Amino acid sequence: MPRVHVGDWFSDLVDWCTTNLGWLFDGIGSAITWAVDNLTDLLNLLPPIGLAVVLAVIALLLSGWKLSVFTLLGFGLVDSMELWDPAMDTLAQVLVAGVIGVVISIPIGIAAGRSAIVSRIVRPVLDFMQTMPAFVYLIPSVFFFHIGVVPGVVATVVFSLPPGVRLTELGIRGVDPEMVEAGEAFGTPPMRVLTRIQIPLAMPSIMAGVNQLIMLSLSMVVIAGMVGSDGLGGVVLEGIQRLDIAKGFEGGLGVVVLAIYLDRLTGALGQGPSMLRSLFARGRAGDAADAPEPVTSTATALR
């Protein structure tokens, strides 16, 4: 078989993009740097114990007292290991990458769930993205954005997109067709059918996609320590380079604390009881009791 120089073609493409689209990559890099730096500064406004209490209160409202207690103990442990600043750097990078990933993946997943053509186009791309080794994403990112936080965040976004798109599409396609047909039969516009019927019913699956997206973002941010990204990834990488078992283990333990907190928090947003939702449910129940009569018309509810 003749030698097919696929790698050379890809290298030429990267060189062309670097030469002709440098202004675009500079703008993206500046925006990501600004977002990460400002979010890191925001997380460091309070002392460690103060931010730990704030995060514990958020966990109490969204998930329950068990996660709240774990948050206090876990982040207290991170502070006691003198890893608070790297942990906040990692948290800021994960949140920025997660927000960008959600903004990109959910609209694509909705489009794929509503259109078979879009689904057929997106599916092989997602297969390619999921099977490509994570380290490979760092190579073009470094060429486009140089060493630092930005290539790590960009590679993290690309690596974490597939589950968000797939689970959003799965949720939209899993909505009962009779519910959609009922809305269309009453003359409801397609956008209102999407926002009033499909997205609310698909929300558990969408939130599961967001959860997986954030988990993959956290794992990739750690790997991004290889390209100079600050945070716990750099701590783990330093432990590997120096064969420092204690340092590497402590950095990995800090990652575990962040992973459990973000996993339980995002999981609680999609399903399960929470204090905040209980308060909202009681308020709605009181409003319903005071209402003169219930809405019985499907068309009225859709309007």
Order of alpha helices (4+ residues) and beta strands (2+ residues): alpha-alpha-alpha-alpha-alpha-alpha-alpha-alpha-alpha-alpha-alpha-alpha-alpha-alpha-alpha
